[in-house]
Amino acid sequence: MSDPIKYAILGVLLAVLVVVVIPFFEERTGINITQRFFGIRRKKTSEKKTLKTPMLKKPQMHNGTKMELTAFVASLLRLSTKYKMRLVAPGTVCHKGKTARLTSLLVAPGGIIGVYCLGFGGTITPSSPSDSGSWRQHMNDTDSSFENPLAVCKEQYRLVASAMEEAGIRGSLKVVTVFTNPKAALQSCPPSVYTQRSFTEYIKTDPSLKSGTLDVEQTALALAELANIKKKGEKKH
């Protein structure tokens, strides 16, 4: 038999060995011959291919928009009408060259509430009670800081209270902070700091607002003048 024929027969036998005999032997004995002798790992036909599940991105949050603030003020206007209160908006009372940074003034029989609005979203964490430093915002895996709203409210209170005293407007005053962003989550915040929802609930349920002798109509008109609403041609509520 010539050499070419011998080599051809030998090639066929090796092919049969690799394709038929070795897999049959491995299946019966559990011994992986191809891996042991050739460093090749034969894939089992029973193994299922695992598909990688794509990572879903978290929806990005945002700070408040002008539209959200407008909607909040509109909801306050409806509430004030329903519960026989009045809303002065904006609450930009002017006194001695300074202008209040209040979004609105809510006038109720039980007193006046200055509303300082912030549109920060995410997790809001205040500074410690003994610290007047900045507050922290955590949103979209990023940390940032902003001006302490309690310090701002104290400043607004002094300005508005002084303007009221000089104008002869009587009535108790307090200034609160409201985070108007629906995605704001407050962590251990003091009672004078609200979310939009909790402030709405406060107006609806707190009996001290509805009981009192304050002349709501006249007080609202006087505060509107202090806020220059008449001069700007804006409506008085």
FIBAGU-815338 format. One record per residue (C-alpha): residue number from 1; residue in one letter; x, y, z. Coordinates in steps of 0.02 Angstrom, whole numbers. Example, Ala and Ser with C-alpha at 12.3 -4.5 7.8 and 13.67 -1.06 7.14 Angstrom:
! FIBAGU-815338
{1 A {615 -225 390}}
{2 S {684 -53 357}}
//
This chain:
! FIBAGU-815338
{1 M {0 0 0}}
{2 S {70 168 -51}}
{3 D {111 304 75}}
{4 P {-26 427 18}}
{5 I {-160 295 42}}
{6 K {-92 251 214}}
{7 Y {-95 433 268}}
{8 A {-273 454 202}}
{9 I {-335 302 299}}
{10 L {-243 362 455}}
{11 G {-326 535 439}}
{12 V {-498 456 426}}
{13 L {-466 348 581}}
{14 L {-407 500 681}}
{15 A {-560 598 628}}
{16 V {-674 456 684}}
{17 L {-578 446 847}}
{18 V {-598 633 883}}
{19 V {-778 652 823}}
{20 V {-856 487 880}}
{21 V {-750 380 994}}
{22 I {-682 512 1115}}
{23 P {-851 599 1146}}
{24 F {-932 427 1173}}
{25 F {-796 380 1298}}
{26 E {-809 547 1389}}
{27 E {-998 532 1403}}
{28 R {-987 356 1475}}
{29 T {-841 385 1595}}
{30 G {-859 569 1638}}
{31 I {-673 592 1600}}
{32 N {-634 743 1492}}
{33 I {-498 674 1380}}
{34 T {-484 825 1268}}
{35 Q {-456 941 1417}}
{36 R {-333 822 1501}}
{37 F {-224 794 1349}}
{38 F {-251 946 1240}}
{39 G {-303 1083 1362}}
{40 I {-471 1101 1273}}
{41 R {-631 1103 1372}}
{42 R {-776 1027 1279}}
{43 K {-939 1120 1304}}
{44 K {-1080 1013 1369}}
{45 T {-1232 1015 1259}}
{46 S {-1343 1026 1413}}
{47 E {-1265 1189 1470}}
{48 K {-1378 1339 1439}}
{49 K {-1306 1499 1377}}
{50 T {-1326 1637 1505}}
{51 L {-1381 1801 1435}}
{52 K {-1321 1958 1520}}
{53 T {-1465 2067 1576}}
{54 P {-1429 2247 1531}}
{55 M {-1415 2364 1680}}
{56 L {-1565 2478 1692}}
{57 K {-1520 2659 1722}}
{58 K {-1605 2748 1865}}
{59 P {-1720 2887 1808}}
{60 Q {-1635 3054 1831}}
{61 M {-1713 3173 1957}}
{62 H {-1712 3360 1936}}
{63 N {-1728 3515 2041}}
{64 G {-1892 3609 2038}}
{65 T {-1954 3705 1888}}
{66 K {-2049 3868 1876}}
{67 M {-2201 3771 1820}}
{68 E {-2199 3664 1978}}
{69 L {-2186 3820 2086}}
{70 T {-2331 3901 1994}}
{71 A {-2437 3745 2018}}
{72 F {-2398 3745 2204}}
{73 V {-2449 3928 2224}}
{74 A {-2609 3891 2128}}
{75 S {-2648 3748 2248}}
{76 L {-2618 3865 2397}}
{77 L {-2739 3990 2321}}
{78 R {-2874 3857 2308}}
{79 L {-2844 3799 2486}}
{80 S {-2847 3975 2557}}
{81 T {-3013 4009 2472}}
{82 K {-3087 3846 2534}}
{83 Y {-3038 3875 2715}}
{84 K {-3081 4061 2719}}
{85 M {-2901 4119 2716}}
{86 R {-2815 4238 2595}}
{87 L {-2655 4219 2496}}
{88 V {-2538 4363 2457}}
{89 A {-2420 4311 2318}}
{90 P {-2281 4347 2293}}
{91 G {-2236 4384 2473}}
{92 T {-2100 4507 2425}}
{93 V {-2127 4629 2568}}
{94 C {-2013 4781 2554}}
{95 H {-1941 4868 2706}}
{96 K {-1793 4986 2726}}
{97 G {-1719 4944 2558}}
{98 K {-1735 4756 2580}}
{99 T {-1856 4637 2495}}
{100 A {-1919 4474 2571}}
{101 R {-1882 4314 2477}}
{102 L {-2050 4237 2516}}
{103 T {-2155 4150 2385}}
{104 S {-2316 4197 2473}}
{105 L {-2400 4252 2634}}
{106 L {-2546 4149 2695}}
{107 V {-2666 4251 2801}}
{108 A {-2779 4149 2916}}
{109 P {-2889 4192 3066}}
{110 G {-2754 4118 3177}}
{111 G {-2607 4214 3104}}
{112 I {-2493 4245 2955}}
{113 I {-2377 4115 2878}}
{114 G {-2233 4168 2767}}
{115 V {-2192 4030 2642}}
{116 Y {-2012 4012 2586}}
{117 C {-2005 3887 2441}}
{118 L {-1860 3780 2383}}
{119 G {-1861 3666 2232}}
{120 F {-1721 3546 2278}}
{121 G {-1755 3363 2243}}
{122 G {-1676 3203 2308}}
{123 T {-1631 3170 2489}}
{124 I {-1620 3328 2596}}
{125 T {-1519 3320 2756}}
{126 P {-1508 3467 2877}}
{127 S {-1355 3520 2974}}
{128 S {-1351 3477 3159}}
{129 P {-1466 3580 3273}}
{130 S {-1317 3671 3346}}
{131 D {-1244 3710 3176}}
{132 S {-1307 3847 3060}}
{133 G {-1205 3779 2915}}
{134 S {-1264 3724 2744}}
{135 W {-1389 3586 2715}}
{136 R {-1351 3438 2601}}
{137 Q {-1436 3371 2447}}
{138 H {-1405 3196 2378}}
{139 M {-1476 3173 2203}}
{140 N {-1425 3066 2054}}
{141 D {-1278 2995 2154}}
{142 T {-1209 3170 2180}}
{143 D {-1192 3270 2342}}
{144 S {-1210 3459 2349}}
{145 S {-1249 3591 2478}}
{146 F {-1364 3742 2490}}
{147 E {-1399 3887 2606}}
{148 N {-1474 3840 2774}}
{149 P {-1661 3876 2753}}
{150 L {-1686 3901 2941}}
{151 A {-1563 4046 2938}}
{152 V {-1651 4118 2785}}
{153 C {-1821 4104 2870}}
{154 K {-1757 4195 3025}}
{155 E {-1696 4336 2915}}
{156 Q {-1863 4342 2823}}
{157 Y {-1957 4343 2988}}
{158 R {-1861 4494 3053}}
{159 L {-1890 4590 2891}}
{160 V {-2077 4555 2877}}
{161 A {-2111 4576 3064}}
{162 S {-2024 4745 3063}}
{163 A {-2124 4800 2909}}
{164 M {-2287 4743 2989}}
{165 E {-2249 4835 3151}}
{166 E {-2210 4996 3060}}
{167 A {-2370 4980 2956}}
{168 G {-2475 4943 3110}}
{169 I {-2522 4768 3053}}
{170 R {-2561 4658 3201}}
{171 G {-2556 4470 3199}}
{172 S {-2438 4328 3242}}
{173 L {-2311 4287 3109}}
{174 K {-2208 4133 3071}}
{175 V {-2103 4089 2920}}
{176 V {-2086 3910 2859}}
{177 T {-1991 3818 2724}}
{178 V {-2081 3713 2595}}
{179 F {-1989 3597 2475}}
{180 T {-2104 3602 2324}}
{181 N {-2016 3466 2224}}
{182 P {-2122 3306 2231}}
{183 K {-1960 3204 2231}}
{184 A {-1890 3286 2388}}
{185 A {-1864 3167 2535}}
{186 L {-1831 3256 2700}}
{187 Q {-1718 3173 2829}}
{188 S {-1743 3224 3012}}
{189 C {-1799 3400 2970}}
{190 P {-1870 3517 3104}}
{191 P {-2060 3547 3116}}
{192 S {-2051 3712 3022}}
{193 V {-1990 3625 2864}}
{194 Y {-2120 3541 2752}}
{195 T {-2141 3447 2592}}
{196 Q {-2276 3509 2476}}
{197 R {-2391 3370 2535}}
{198 S {-2361 3393 2721}}
{199 F {-2386 3581 2710}}
{200 T {-2551 3555 2621}}
{201 E {-2603 3435 2758}}
{202 Y {-2553 3562 2890}}
{203 I {-2666 3695 2813}}
{204 K {-2810 3572 2803}}
{205 T {-2800 3501 2979}}
{206 D {-2715 3622 3099}}
{207 P {-2853 3700 3207}}
{208 S {-2746 3847 3264}}
{209 L {-2753 3921 3089}}
{210 K {-2941 3922 3083}}
{211 S {-2973 3989 3257}}
{212 G {-2926 4170 3293}}
{213 T {-2984 4350 3281}}
{214 L {-2869 4416 3144}}
{215 D {-2961 4517 3011}}
{216 V {-2909 4413 2861}}
{217 E {-2970 4531 2724}}
{218 Q {-2894 4691 2792}}
{219 T {-2731 4608 2841}}
{220 A {-2711 4532 2668}}
{221 L {-2741 4701 2586}}
{222 A {-2613 4785 2699}}
{223 L {-2483 4650 2665}}
{224 A {-2515 4662 2478}}
{225 E {-2471 4847 2487}}
{226 L {-2311 4807 2582}}
{227 A {-2268 4682 2445}}
{228 N {-2298 4817 2312}}
{229 I {-2428 4708 2229}}
{230 K {-2542 4857 2197}}
{231 K {-2399 4952 2116}}
{232 K {-2358 4805 2005}}
{233 G {-2539 4791 1953}}
{234 E {-2554 4615 2020}}
{235 K {-2709 4541 2096}}
{236 K {-2740 4545 2282}}
{237 H {-2811 4386 2357}}
//
